[in-house]
Amino acid sequence: LVAQPKEVRRGNPISVSWTSIGLSADSPCVLRADSTVIAEGNTGTKTVPTTGATRLGSMIFTLKCTTPSGTTFQRTAAVMVR
């Protein structure tokens, strides 16, 4: 899970990309920005817009995946919004 740039001014977009190897398409990974689901899938790239209303501070992206055996794991990445 990679979120770029690491620091962004409000009004500029954030690019989030991720990939998962060996995971089932029947149970795709879920990508959240803070608590909001923004994408699903085991591989992808998502452009996340920011606006003047976007909260300042750290925006946390969380990718939660489930393995074929049912084990879940997650990865996080943060971008500072200024």
mmCIF file of the N, C-alpha and C atoms, coordinates in Angstrom:
data_MODEL
# 
_entry.id   MODEL 
# 
loop_
_atom_site.group_PDB 
_atom_site.id 
_atom_site.type_symbol 
_atom_site.label_atom_id 
_atom_site.label_alt_id 
_atom_site.label_comp_id 
_atom_site.label_asym_id 
_atom_site.label_entity_id 
_atom_site.label_seq_id 
_atom_site.pdbx_PDB_ins_code 
_atom_site.Cartn_x 
_atom_site.Cartn_y 
_atom_site.Cartn_z 
_atom_site.occupancy 
_atom_site.B_iso_or_equiv 
_atom_site.pdbx_formal_charge 
_atom_site.auth_seq_id 
_atom_site.auth_comp_id 
_atom_site.auth_asym_id 
_atom_site.auth_atom_id 
_atom_site.pdbx_PDB_model_num 
ATOM 1   N N  . LEU A 1 1  ? 0.856   -1.180  0.000  1.00 0.00 ? 1  LEU A N  1 
ATOM 2   C CA . LEU A 1 1  ? 0.000   0.000   0.000  1.00 0.00 ? 1  LEU A CA 1 
ATOM 3   C C  . LEU A 1 1  ? 0.896   1.235   0.000  1.00 0.00 ? 1  LEU A C  1 
ATOM 4   N N  . VAL A 1 2  ? 0.713   2.073   -1.004 1.00 0.00 ? 2  VAL A N  1 
ATOM 5   C CA . VAL A 1 2  ? 1.524   3.283   -1.139 1.00 0.00 ? 2  VAL A CA 1 
ATOM 6   C C  . VAL A 1 2  ? 0.597   4.468   -1.382 1.00 0.00 ? 2  VAL A C  1 
ATOM 7   N N  . ALA A 1 3  ? 0.758   5.516   -0.591 1.00 0.00 ? 3  ALA A N  1 
ATOM 8   C CA . ALA A 1 3  ? -0.002  6.752   -0.774 1.00 0.00 ? 3  ALA A CA 1 
ATOM 9   C C  . ALA A 1 3  ? 0.976   7.883   -1.039 1.00 0.00 ? 3  ALA A C  1 
ATOM 10  N N  . GLN A 1 4  ? 0.732   8.628   -2.119 1.00 0.00 ? 4  GLN A N  1 
ATOM 11  C CA . GLN A 1 4  ? 1.637   9.713   -2.498 1.00 0.00 ? 4  GLN A CA 1 
ATOM 12  C C  . GLN A 1 4  ? 0.853   10.946  -2.921 1.00 0.00 ? 4  GLN A C  1 
ATOM 13  N N  . PRO A 1 5  ? 1.384   12.132  -2.715 1.00 0.00 ? 5  PRO A N  1 
ATOM 14  C CA . PRO A 1 5  ? 2.630   12.410  -1.991 1.00 0.00 ? 5  PRO A CA 1 
ATOM 15  C C  . PRO A 1 5  ? 2.433   12.223  -0.490 1.00 0.00 ? 5  PRO A C  1 
ATOM 16  N N  . LYS A 1 6  ? 3.488   12.290  0.265  1.00 0.00 ? 6  LYS A N  1 
ATOM 17  C CA . LYS A 1 6  ? 3.388   12.114  1.710  1.00 0.00 ? 6  LYS A CA 1 
ATOM 18  C C  . LYS A 1 6  ? 2.794   13.348  2.383  1.00 0.00 ? 6  LYS A C  1 
ATOM 19  N N  . GLU A 1 7  ? 2.855   14.474  1.675  1.00 0.00 ? 7  GLU A N  1 
ATOM 20  C CA . GLU A 1 7  ? 2.266   15.706  2.178  1.00 0.00 ? 7  GLU A CA 1 
ATOM 21  C C  . GLU A 1 7  ? 1.589   16.420  1.024  1.00 0.00 ? 7  GLU A C  1 
ATOM 22  N N  . VAL A 1 8  ? 0.374   16.918  1.249  1.00 0.00 ? 8  VAL A N  1 
ATOM 23  C CA . VAL A 1 8  ? -0.387  17.538  0.166  1.00 0.00 ? 8  VAL A CA 1 
ATOM 24  C C  . VAL A 1 8  ? -1.142  18.753  0.701  1.00 0.00 ? 8  VAL A C  1 
ATOM 25  N N  . ARG A 1 9  ? -1.273  19.746  -0.139 1.00 0.00 ? 9  ARG A N  1 
ATOM 26  C CA . ARG A 1 9  ? -2.096  20.899  0.221  1.00 0.00 ? 9  ARG A CA 1 
ATOM 27  C C  . ARG A 1 9  ? -3.537  20.615  -0.194 1.00 0.00 ? 9  ARG A C  1 
ATOM 28  N N  . ARG A 1 10 ? -4.463  21.098  0.614  1.00 0.00 ? 10 ARG A N  1 
ATOM 29  C CA . ARG A 1 10 ? -5.879  20.912  0.262  1.00 0.00 ? 10 ARG A CA 1 
ATOM 30  C C  . ARG A 1 10 ? -6.153  21.415  -1.148 1.00 0.00 ? 10 ARG A C  1 
ATOM 31  N N  . GLY A 1 11 ? -6.920  20.642  -1.888 1.00 0.00 ? 11 GLY A N  1 
ATOM 32  C CA . GLY A 1 11 ? -7.219  20.982  -3.274 1.00 0.00 ? 11 GLY A CA 1 
ATOM 33  C C  . GLY A 1 11 ? -6.432  20.139  -4.259 1.00 0.00 ? 11 GLY A C  1 
ATOM 34  N N  . ASN A 1 12 ? -5.362  19.506  -3.779 1.00 0.00 ? 12 ASN A N  1 
ATOM 35  C CA . ASN A 1 12 ? -4.556  18.632  -4.631 1.00 0.00 ? 12 ASN A CA 1 
ATOM 36  C C  . ASN A 1 12 ? -4.898  17.166  -4.347 1.00 0.00 ? 12 ASN A C  1 
ATOM 37  N N  . PRO A 1 13 ? -4.796  16.314  -5.365 1.00 0.00 ? 13 PRO A N  1 
ATOM 38  C CA . PRO A 1 13 ? -5.180  14.907  -5.177 1.00 0.00 ? 13 PRO A CA 1 
ATOM 39  C C  . PRO A 1 13 ? -4.095  14.059  -4.526 1.00 0.00 ? 13 PRO A C  1 
ATOM 40  N N  . ILE A 1 14 ? -4.538  12.940  -3.987 1.00 0.00 ? 14 ILE A N  1 
ATOM 41  C CA . ILE A 1 14 ? -3.650  11.921  -3.423 1.00 0.00 ? 14 ILE A CA 1 
ATOM 42  C C  . ILE A 1 14 ? -3.803  10.663  -4.264 1.00 0.00 ? 14 ILE A C  1 
ATOM 43  N N  . SER A 1 15 ? -2.693  10.029  -4.592 1.00 0.00 ? 15 SER A N  1 
ATOM 44  C CA . SER A 1 15 ? -2.720  8.777   -5.351 1.00 0.00 ? 15 SER A CA 1 
ATOM 45  C C  . SER A 1 15 ? -2.415  7.618   -4.404 1.00 0.00 ? 15 SER A C  1 
ATOM 46  N N  . VAL A 1 16 ? -3.315  6.638   -4.381 1.00 0.00 ? 16 VAL A N  1 
ATOM 47  C CA . VAL A 1 16 ? -3.139  5.465   -3.526 1.00 0.00 ? 16 VAL A CA 1 
ATOM 48  C C  . VAL A 1 16 ? -3.103  4.229   -4.419 1.00 0.00 ? 16 VAL A C  1 
ATOM 49  N N  . SER A 1 17 ? -2.074  3.421   -4.278 1.00 0.00 ? 17 SER A N  1 
ATOM 50  C CA . SER A 1 17 ? -1.982  2.193   -5.069 1.00 0.00 ? 17 SER A CA 1 
ATOM 51  C C  . SER A 1 17 ? -1.674  1.017   -4.146 1.00 0.00 ? 17 SER A C  1 
ATOM 52  N N  . TRP A 1 18 ? -2.155  -0.159  -4.546 1.00 0.00 ? 18 TRP A N  1 
ATOM 53  C CA . TRP A 1 18 ? -1.958  -1.343  -3.719 1.00 0.00 ? 18 TRP A CA 1 
ATOM 54  C C  . TRP A 1 18 ? -1.971  -2.590  -4.582 1.00 0.00 ? 18 TRP A C  1 
ATOM 55  N N  . THR A 1 19 ? -1.380  -3.648  -4.054 1.00 0.00 ? 19 THR A N  1 
ATOM 56  C CA . THR A 1 19 ? -1.403  -4.942  -4.717 1.00 0.00 ? 19 THR A CA 1 
ATOM 57  C C  . THR A 1 19 ? -1.302  -6.034  -3.657 1.00 0.00 ? 19 THR A C  1 
ATOM 58  N N  . SER A 1 20 ? -1.973  -7.130  -3.903 1.00 0.00 ? 20 SER A N  1 
ATOM 59  C CA . SER A 1 20 ? -1.972  -8.271  -2.988 1.00 0.00 ? 20 SER A CA 1 
ATOM 60  C C  . SER A 1 20 ? -1.750  -9.528  -3.809 1.00 0.00 ? 20 SER A C  1 
ATOM 61  N N  . ILE A 1 21 ? -0.880  -10.388 -3.351 1.00 0.00 ? 21 ILE A N  1 
ATOM 62  C CA . ILE A 1 21 ? -0.547  -11.605 -4.076 1.00 0.00 ? 21 ILE A CA 1 
ATOM 63  C C  . ILE A 1 21 ? -1.197  -12.811 -3.393 1.00 0.00 ? 21 ILE A C  1 
ATOM 64  N N  . GLY A 1 22 ? -1.832  -13.662 -4.177 1.00 0.00 ? 22 GLY A N  1 
ATOM 65  C CA . GLY A 1 22 ? -2.358  -14.913 -3.660 1.00 0.00 ? 22 GLY A CA 1 
ATOM 66  C C  . GLY A 1 22 ? -3.636  -14.803 -2.867 1.00 0.00 ? 22 GLY A C  1 
ATOM 67  N N  . LEU A 1 23 ? -4.336  -13.690 -3.000 1.00 0.00 ? 23 LEU A N  1 
ATOM 68  C CA . LEU A 1 23 ? -5.596  -13.539 -2.277 1.00 0.00 ? 23 LEU A CA 1 
ATOM 69  C C  . LEU A 1 23 ? -6.777  -13.845 -3.194 1.00 0.00 ? 23 LEU A C  1 
ATOM 70  N N  . SER A 1 24 ? -7.877  -14.261 -2.589 1.00 0.00 ? 24 SER A N  1 
ATOM 71  C CA . SER A 1 24 ? -9.039  -14.681 -3.360 1.00 0.00 ? 24 SER A CA 1 
ATOM 72  C C  . SER A 1 24 ? -9.807  -13.486 -3.909 1.00 0.00 ? 24 SER A C  1 
ATOM 73  N N  . ALA A 1 25 ? -10.210 -13.579 -5.164 1.00 0.00 ? 25 ALA A N  1 
ATOM 74  C CA . ALA A 1 25 ? -11.059 -12.542 -5.761 1.00 0.00 ? 25 ALA A CA 1 
ATOM 75  C C  . ALA A 1 25 ? -12.457 -12.574 -5.169 1.00 0.00 ? 25 ALA A C  1 
ATOM 76  N N  . ASP A 1 26 ? -12.817 -13.693 -4.531 1.00 0.00 ? 26 ASP A N  1 
ATOM 77  C CA . ASP A 1 26 ? -14.136 -13.809 -3.907 1.00 0.00 ? 26 ASP A CA 1 
ATOM 78  C C  . ASP A 1 26 ? -14.247 -12.947 -2.657 1.00 0.00 ? 26 ASP A C  1 
ATOM 79  N N  . SER A 1 27 ? -13.110 -12.590 -2.094 1.00 0.00 ? 27 SER A N  1 
ATOM 80  C CA . SER A 1 27 ? -13.087 -11.765 -0.888 1.00 0.00 ? 27 SER A CA 1 
ATOM 81  C C  . SER A 1 27 ? -12.068 -10.656 -1.084 1.00 0.00 ? 27 SER A C  1 
ATOM 82  N N  . PRO A 1 28 ? -12.427 -9.640  -1.868 1.00 0.00 ? 28 PRO A N  1 
ATOM 83  C CA . PRO A 1 28 ? -11.441 -8.613  -2.227 1.00 0.00 ? 28 PRO A CA 1 
ATOM 84  C C  . PRO A 1 28 ? -11.030 -7.750  -1.036 1.00 0.00 ? 28 PRO A C  1 
ATOM 85  N N  . CYS A 1 29 ? -9.850  -7.179  -1.162 1.00 0.00 ? 29 CYS A N  1 
ATOM 86  C CA . CYS A 1 29 ? -9.374  -6.227  -0.161 1.00 0.00 ? 29 CYS A CA 1 
ATOM 87  C C  . CYS A 1 29 ? -10.274 -4.994  -0.172 1.00 0.00 ? 29 CYS A C  1 
ATOM 88  N N  . VAL A 1 30 ? -10.340 -4.333  0.982  1.00 0.00 ? 30 VAL A N  1 
ATOM 89  C CA . VAL A 1 30 ? -11.137 -3.113  1.125  1.00 0.00 ? 30 VAL A CA 1 
ATOM 90  C C  . VAL A 1 30 ? -10.195 -1.973  1.518  1.00 0.00 ? 30 VAL A C  1 
ATOM 91  N N  . LEU A 1 31 ? -10.264 -0.885  0.760  1.00 0.00 ? 31 LEU A N  1 
ATOM 92  C CA . LEU A 1 31 ? -9.438  0.291   1.028  1.00 0.00 ? 31 LEU A CA 1 
ATOM 93  C C  . LEU A 1 31 ? -10.308 1.382   1.636  1.00 0.00 ? 31 LEU A C  1 
ATOM 94  N N  . ARG A 1 32 ? -9.834  1.906   2.772  1.00 0.00 ? 32 ARG A N  1 
ATOM 95  C CA . ARG A 1 32 ? -10.557 3.000   3.432  1.00 0.00 ? 32 ARG A CA 1 
ATOM 96  C C  . ARG A 1 32 ? -9.665  4.226   3.531  1.00 0.00 ? 32 ARG A C  1 
ATOM 97  N N  . ALA A 1 33 ? -10.298 5.391   3.430  1.00 0.00 ? 33 ALA A N  1 
ATOM 98  C CA . ALA A 1 33 ? -9.652  6.661   3.754  1.00 0.00 ? 33 ALA A CA 1 
ATOM 99  C C  . ALA A 1 33 ? -10.279 7.102   5.061  1.00 0.00 ? 33 ALA A C  1 
ATOM 100 N N  . ASP A 1 34 ? -9.492  7.110   6.133  1.00 0.00 ? 34 ASP A N  1 
ATOM 101 C CA . ASP A 1 34 ? -10.024 7.255   7.485  1.00 0.00 ? 34 ASP A CA 1 
ATOM 102 C C  . ASP A 1 34 ? -11.063 6.141   7.677  1.00 0.00 ? 34 ASP A C  1 
ATOM 103 N N  . SER A 1 35 ? -12.333 6.430   7.844  1.00 0.00 ? 35 SER A N  1 
ATOM 104 C CA . SER A 1 35 ? -13.308 5.355   8.057  1.00 0.00 ? 35 SER A CA 1 
ATOM 105 C C  . SER A 1 35 ? -14.184 5.095   6.830  1.00 0.00 ? 35 SER A C  1 
ATOM 106 N N  . THR A 1 36 ? -13.943 5.817   5.742  1.00 0.00 ? 36 THR A N  1 
ATOM 107 C CA . THR A 1 36 ? -14.790 5.713   4.552  1.00 0.00 ? 36 THR A CA 1 
ATOM 108 C C  . THR A 1 36 ? -14.205 4.732   3.535  1.00 0.00 ? 36 THR A C  1 
ATOM 109 N N  . VAL A 1 37 ? -15.018 3.772   3.094  1.00 0.00 ? 37 VAL A N  1 
ATOM 110 C CA . VAL A 1 37 ? -14.585 2.838   2.054  1.00 0.00 ? 37 VAL A CA 1 
ATOM 111 C C  . VAL A 1 37 ? -14.496 3.585   0.729  1.00 0.00 ? 37 VAL A C  1 
ATOM 112 N N  . ILE A 1 38 ? -13.323 3.517   0.079  1.00 0.00 ? 38 ILE A N  1 
ATOM 113 C CA . ILE A 1 38 ? -13.146 4.234   -1.185 1.00 0.00 ? 38 ILE A CA 1 
ATOM 114 C C  . ILE A 1 38 ? -12.870 3.297   -2.356 1.00 0.00 ? 38 ILE A C  1 
ATOM 115 N N  . ALA A 1 39 ? -12.546 2.027   -2.072 1.00 0.00 ? 39 ALA A N  1 
ATOM 116 C CA . ALA A 1 39 ? -12.284 1.087   -3.170 1.00 0.00 ? 39 ALA A CA 1 
ATOM 117 C C  . ALA A 1 39 ? -12.264 -0.340  -2.630 1.00 0.00 ? 39 ALA A C  1 
ATOM 118 N N  . GLU A 1 40 ? -12.489 -1.283  -3.554 1.00 0.00 ? 40 GLU A N  1 
ATOM 119 C CA . GLU A 1 40 ? -12.362 -2.701  -3.243 1.00 0.00 ? 40 GLU A CA 1 
ATOM 120 C C  . GLU A 1 40 ? -11.599 -3.370  -4.371 1.00 0.00 ? 40 GLU A C  1 
ATOM 121 N N  . GLY A 1 41 ? -10.853 -4.399  -4.053 1.00 0.00 ? 41 GLY A N  1 
ATOM 122 C CA . GLY A 1 41 ? -10.103 -5.120  -5.065 1.00 0.00 ? 41 GLY A CA 1 
ATOM 123 C C  . GLY A 1 41 ? -8.733  -5.497  -4.537 1.00 0.00 ? 41 GLY A C  1 
ATOM 124 N N  . ASN A 1 42 ? -8.144  -6.518  -5.124 1.00 0.00 ? 42 ASN A N  1 
ATOM 125 C CA . ASN A 1 42 ? -6.850  -6.996  -4.652 1.00 0.00 ? 42 ASN A CA 1 
ATOM 126 C C  . ASN A 1 42 ? -5.675  -6.253  -5.271 1.00 0.00 ? 42 ASN A C  1 
ATOM 127 N N  . THR A 1 43 ? -5.945  -5.495  -6.320 1.00 0.00 ? 43 THR A N  1 
ATOM 128 C CA . THR A 1 43 ? -4.934  -4.645  -6.949 1.00 0.00 ? 43 THR A CA 1 
ATOM 129 C C  . THR A 1 43 ? -5.632  -3.406  -7.483 1.00 0.00 ? 43 THR A C  1 
ATOM 130 N N  . GLY A 1 44 ? -4.990  -2.271  -7.377 1.00 0.00 ? 44 GLY A N  1 
ATOM 131 C CA . GLY A 1 44 ? -5.612  -1.089  -7.955 1.00 0.00 ? 44 GLY A CA 1 
ATOM 132 C C  . GLY A 1 44 ? -4.857  0.187   -7.649 1.00 0.00 ? 44 GLY A C  1 
ATOM 133 N N  . THR A 1 45 ? -5.373  1.248   -8.248 1.00 0.00 ? 45 THR A N  1 
ATOM 134 C CA . THR A 1 45 ? -4.886  2.602   -8.002 1.00 0.00 ? 45 THR A CA 1 
ATOM 135 C C  . THR A 1 45 ? -6.101  3.490   -7.877 1.00 0.00 ? 45 THR A C  1 
ATOM 136 N N  . LYS A 1 46 ? -6.081  4.357   -6.896 1.00 0.00 ? 46 LYS A N  1 
ATOM 137 C CA . LYS A 1 46 ? -7.215  5.247   -6.654 1.00 0.00 ? 46 LYS A CA 1 
ATOM 138 C C  . LYS A 1 46 ? -6.699  6.663   -6.470 1.00 0.00 ? 46 LYS A C  1 
ATOM 139 N N  . THR A 1 47 ? -7.320  7.593   -7.185 1.00 0.00 ? 47 THR A N  1 
ATOM 140 C CA . THR A 1 47 ? -7.007  9.006   -6.988 1.00 0.00 ? 47 THR A CA 1 
ATOM 141 C C  . THR A 1 47 ? -8.038  9.584   -6.032 1.00 0.00 ? 47 THR A C  1 
ATOM 142 N N  . VAL A 1 48 ? -7.563  10.121  -4.932 1.00 0.00 ? 48 VAL A N  1 
ATOM 143 C CA . VAL A 1 48 ? -8.438  10.648  -3.894 1.00 0.00 ? 48 VAL A CA 1 
ATOM 144 C C  . VAL A 1 48 ? -8.358  12.170  -3.922 1.00 0.00 ? 48 VAL A C  1 
ATOM 145 N N  . PRO A 1 49 ? -9.463  12.845  -4.259 1.00 0.00 ? 49 PRO A N  1 
ATOM 146 C CA . PRO A 1 49 ? -9.418  14.310  -4.300 1.00 0.00 ? 49 PRO A CA 1 
ATOM 147 C C  . PRO A 1 49 ? -9.452  14.900  -2.897 1.00 0.00 ? 49 PRO A C  1 
ATOM 148 N N  . THR A 1 50 ? -8.886  16.070  -2.738 1.00 0.00 ? 50 THR A N  1 
ATOM 149 C CA . THR A 1 50 ? -9.056  16.843  -1.511 1.00 0.00 ? 50 THR A CA 1 
ATOM 150 C C  . THR A 1 50 ? -9.667  18.177  -1.897 1.00 0.00 ? 50 THR A C  1 
ATOM 151 N N  . THR A 1 51 ? -10.395 18.766  -0.968 1.00 0.00 ? 51 THR A N  1 
ATOM 152 C CA . THR A 1 51 ? -11.052 20.056  -1.217 1.00 0.00 ? 51 THR A CA 1 
ATOM 153 C C  . THR A 1 51 ? -10.773 20.984  -0.040 1.00 0.00 ? 51 THR A C  1 
ATOM 154 N N  . GLY A 1 52 ? -11.304 22.168  -0.128 1.00 0.00 ? 52 GLY A N  1 
ATOM 155 C CA . GLY A 1 52 ? -11.162 23.105  0.974  1.00 0.00 ? 52 GLY A CA 1 
ATOM 156 C C  . GLY A 1 52 ? -11.834 22.620  2.243  1.00 0.00 ? 52 GLY A C  1 
ATOM 157 N N  . ALA A 1 53 ? -12.739 21.638  2.092  1.00 0.00 ? 53 ALA A N  1 
ATOM 158 C CA . ALA A 1 53 ? -13.443 21.089  3.260  1.00 0.00 ? 53 ALA A CA 1 
ATOM 159 C C  . ALA A 1 53 ? -12.726 19.888  3.867  1.00 0.00 ? 53 ALA A C  1 
ATOM 160 N N  . THR A 1 54 ? -11.679 19.406  3.210  1.00 0.00 ? 54 THR A N  1 
ATOM 161 C CA . THR A 1 54 ? -10.949 18.253  3.729  1.00 0.00 ? 54 THR A CA 1 
ATOM 162 C C  . THR A 1 54 ? -10.280 18.609  5.056  1.00 0.00 ? 54 THR A C  1 
ATOM 163 N N  . ARG A 1 55 ? -10.417 17.720  6.018  1.00 0.00 ? 55 ARG A N  1 
ATOM 164 C CA . ARG A 1 55 ? -9.852  17.963  7.339  1.00 0.00 ? 55 ARG A CA 1 
ATOM 165 C C  . ARG A 1 55 ? -8.327  18.042  7.264  1.00 0.00 ? 55 ARG A C  1 
ATOM 166 N N  . LEU A 1 56 ? -7.774  19.053  7.933  1.00 0.00 ? 56 LEU A N  1 
ATOM 167 C CA . LEU A 1 56 ? -6.321  19.182  7.994  1.00 0.00 ? 56 LEU A CA 1 
ATOM 168 C C  . LEU A 1 56 ? -5.748  18.120  8.926  1.00 0.00 ? 56 LEU A C  1 
ATOM 169 N N  . GLY A 1 57 ? -4.525  17.724  8.648  1.00 0.00 ? 57 GLY A N  1 
ATOM 170 C CA . GLY A 1 57 ? -3.870  16.732  9.483  1.00 0.00 ? 57 GLY A CA 1 
ATOM 171 C C  . GLY A 1 57 ? -3.647  15.439  8.721  1.00 0.00 ? 57 GLY A C  1 
ATOM 172 N N  . SER A 1 58 ? -3.423  14.378  9.456  1.00 0.00 ? 58 SER A N  1 
ATOM 173 C CA . SER A 1 58 ? -3.063  13.105  8.854  1.00 0.00 ? 58 SER A CA 1 
ATOM 174 C C  . SER A 1 58 ? -4.297  12.371  8.328  1.00 0.00 ? 58 SER A C  1 
ATOM 175 N N  . MET A 1 59 ? -4.281  12.027  7.038  1.00 0.00 ? 59 MET A N  1 
ATOM 176 C CA . MET A 1 59 ? -5.317  11.181  6.460  1.00 0.00 ? 59 MET A CA 1 
ATOM 177 C C  . MET A 1 59 ? -4.752  9.766   6.389  1.00 0.00 ? 59 MET A C  1 
ATOM 178 N N  . ILE A 1 60 ? -5.442  8.836   7.024  1.00 0.00 ? 60 ILE A N  1 
ATOM 179 C CA . ILE A 1 60 ? -4.958  7.469   7.129  1.00 0.00 ? 60 ILE A CA 1 
ATOM 180 C C  . ILE A 1 60 ? -5.684  6.573   6.124  1.00 0.00 ? 60 ILE A C  1 
ATOM 181 N N  . PHE A 1 61 ? -4.913  5.887   5.299  1.00 0.00 ? 61 PHE A N  1 
ATOM 182 C CA . PHE A 1 61 ? -5.460  4.910   4.363  1.00 0.00 ? 61 PHE A CA 1 
ATOM 183 C C  . PHE A 1 61 ? -5.194  3.517   4.923  1.00 0.00 ? 61 PHE A C  1 
ATOM 184 N N  . THR A 1 62 ? -6.225  2.690   4.946  1.00 0.00 ? 62 THR A N  1 
ATOM 185 C CA . THR A 1 62 ? -6.114  1.344   5.489  1.00 0.00 ? 62 THR A CA 1 
ATOM 186 C C  . THR A 1 62 ? -6.590  0.335   4.456  1.00 0.00 ? 62 THR A C  1 
ATOM 187 N N  . LEU A 1 63 ? -5.757  -0.641  4.182  1.00 0.00 ? 63 LEU A N  1 
ATOM 188 C CA . LEU A 1 63 ? -6.102  -1.728  3.268  1.00 0.00 ? 63 LEU A CA 1 
ATOM 189 C C  . LEU A 1 63 ? -6.271  -2.987  4.103  1.00 0.00 ? 63 LEU A C  1 
ATOM 190 N N  . LYS A 1 64 ? -7.486  -3.546  4.091  1.00 0.00 ? 64 LYS A N  1 
ATOM 191 C CA . LYS A 1 64 ? -7.775  -4.751  4.861  1.00 0.00 ? 64 LYS A CA 1 
ATOM 192 C C  . LYS A 1 64 ? -8.074  -5.888  3.895  1.00 0.00 ? 64 LYS A C  1 
ATOM 193 N N  . CYS A 1 65 ? -7.356  -6.996  4.056  1.00 0.00 ? 65 CYS A N  1 
ATOM 194 C CA . CYS A 1 65 ? -7.474  -8.137  3.152  1.00 0.00 ? 65 CYS A CA 1 
ATOM 195 C C  . CYS A 1 65 ? -7.728  -9.423  3.943  1.00 0.00 ? 65 CYS A C  1 
ATOM 196 N N  . THR A 1 66 ? -8.331  -10.394 3.256  1.00 0.00 ? 66 THR A N  1 
ATOM 197 C CA . THR A 1 66 ? -8.582  -11.699 3.854  1.00 0.00 ? 66 THR A CA 1 
ATOM 198 C C  . THR A 1 66 ? -7.937  -12.768 2.988  1.00 0.00 ? 66 THR A C  1 
ATOM 199 N N  . THR A 1 67 ? -7.156  -13.644 3.602  1.00 0.00 ? 67 THR A N  1 
ATOM 200 C CA . THR A 1 67 ? -6.495  -14.716 2.866  1.00 0.00 ? 67 THR A CA 1 
ATOM 201 C C  . THR A 1 67 ? -7.495  -15.838 2.586  1.00 0.00 ? 67 THR A C  1 
ATOM 202 N N  . PRO A 1 68 ? -7.169  -16.748 1.660  1.00 0.00 ? 68 PRO A N  1 
ATOM 203 C CA . PRO A 1 68 ? -8.075  -17.874 1.375  1.00 0.00 ? 68 PRO A CA 1 
ATOM 204 C C  . PRO A 1 68 ? -8.389  -18.720 2.613  1.00 0.00 ? 68 PRO A C  1 
ATOM 205 N N  . SER A 1 69 ? -7.497  -18.735 3.588  1.00 0.00 ? 69 SER A N  1 
ATOM 206 C CA . SER A 1 69 ? -7.742  -19.520 4.801  1.00 0.00 ? 69 SER A CA 1 
ATOM 207 C C  . SER A 1 69 ? -8.596  -18.769 5.820  1.00 0.00 ? 69 SER A C  1 
ATOM 208 N N  . GLY A 1 70 ? -8.926  -17.499 5.503  1.00 0.00 ? 70 GLY A N  1 
ATOM 209 C CA . GLY A 1 70 ? -9.791  -16.720 6.386  1.00 0.00 ? 70 GLY A CA 1 
ATOM 210 C C  . GLY A 1 70 ? -9.067  -15.767 7.317  1.00 0.00 ? 70 GLY A C  1 
ATOM 211 N N  . THR A 1 71 ? -7.752  -15.731 7.244  1.00 0.00 ? 71 THR A N  1 
ATOM 212 C CA . THR A 1 71 ? -6.986  -14.801 8.076  1.00 0.00 ? 71 THR A CA 1 
ATOM 213 C C  . THR A 1 71 ? -7.061  -13.396 7.488  1.00 0.00 ? 71 THR A C  1 
ATOM 214 N N  . THR A 1 72 ? -7.296  -12.419 8.342  1.00 0.00 ? 72 THR A N  1 
ATOM 215 C CA . THR A 1 72 ? -7.332  -11.038 7.862  1.00 0.00 ? 72 THR A CA 1 
ATOM 216 C C  . THR A 1 72 ? -6.057  -10.316 8.287  1.00 0.00 ? 72 THR A C  1 
ATOM 217 N N  . PHE A 1 73 ? -5.657  -9.364  7.453  1.00 0.00 ? 73 PHE A N  1 
ATOM 218 C CA . PHE A 1 73 ? -4.521  -8.508  7.803  1.00 0.00 ? 73 PHE A CA 1 
ATOM 219 C C  . PHE A 1 73 ? -4.758  -7.145  7.198  1.00 0.00 ? 73 PHE A C  1 
ATOM 220 N N  . GLN A 1 74 ? -4.072  -6.160  7.708  1.00 0.00 ? 74 GLN A N  1 
ATOM 221 C CA . GLN A 1 74 ? -4.227  -4.827  7.151  1.00 0.00 ? 74 GLN A CA 1 
ATOM 222 C C  . GLN A 1 74 ? -2.906  -4.085  7.119  1.00 0.00 ? 74 GLN A C  1 
ATOM 223 N N  . ARG A 1 75 ? -2.842  -3.134  6.202  1.00 0.00 ? 75 ARG A N  1 
ATOM 224 C CA . ARG A 1 75 ? -1.684  -2.260  6.055  1.00 0.00 ? 75 ARG A CA 1 
ATOM 225 C C  . ARG A 1 75 ? -2.206  -0.820  6.064  1.00 0.00 ? 75 ARG A C  1 
ATOM 226 N N  . THR A 1 76 ? -1.377  0.076   6.536  1.00 0.00 ? 76 THR A N  1 
ATOM 227 C CA . THR A 1 76 ? -1.781  1.482   6.570  1.00 0.00 ? 76 THR A CA 1 
ATOM 228 C C  . THR A 1 76 ? -0.730  2.367   5.930  1.00 0.00 ? 76 THR A C  1 
ATOM 229 N N  . ALA A 1 77 ? -1.183  3.510   5.454  1.00 0.00 ? 77 ALA A N  1 
ATOM 230 C CA . ALA A 1 77 ? -0.308  4.549   4.916  1.00 0.00 ? 77 ALA A CA 1 
ATOM 231 C C  . ALA A 1 77 ? -0.933  5.893   5.273  1.00 0.00 ? 77 ALA A C  1 
ATOM 232 N N  . ALA A 1 78 ? -0.115  6.876   5.498  1.00 0.00 ? 78 ALA A N  1 
ATOM 233 C CA . ALA A 1 78 ? -0.628  8.181   5.926  1.00 0.00 ? 78 ALA A CA 1 
ATOM 234 C C  . ALA A 1 78 ? -0.139  9.288   4.996  1.00 0.00 ? 78 ALA A C  1 
ATOM 235 N N  . VAL A 1 79 ? -0.992  10.280  4.810  1.00 0.00 ? 79 VAL A N  1 
ATOM 236 C CA . VAL A 1 79 ? -0.651  11.490  4.067  1.00 0.00 ? 79 VAL A CA 1 
ATOM 237 C C  . VAL A 1 79 ? -1.031  12.678  4.939  1.00 0.00 ? 79 VAL A C  1 
ATOM 238 N N  . MET A 1 80 ? -0.133  13.636  5.030  1.00 0.00 ? 80 MET A N  1 
ATOM 239 C CA . MET A 1 80 ? -0.410  14.842  5.798  1.00 0.00 ? 80 MET A CA 1 
ATOM 240 C C  . MET A 1 80 ? -1.085  15.876  4.907  1.00 0.00 ? 80 MET A C  1 
ATOM 241 N N  . VAL A 1 81 ? -2.280  16.318  5.300  1.00 0.00 ? 81 VAL A N  1 
ATOM 242 C CA . VAL A 1 81 ? -3.024  17.327  4.538  1.00 0.00 ? 81 VAL A CA 1 
ATOM 243 C C  . VAL A 1 81 ? -2.812  18.668  5.228  1.00 0.00 ? 81 VAL A C  1 
ATOM 244 N N  . ARG A 1 82 ? -2.330  19.641  4.447  1.00 0.00 ? 82 ARG A N  1 
ATOM 245 C CA . ARG A 1 82 ? -2.047  20.978  5.010  1.00 0.00 ? 82 ARG A CA 1 
ATOM 246 C C  . ARG A 1 82 ? -2.857  22.056  4.312  1.00 0.00 ? 82 ARG A C  1 
# 
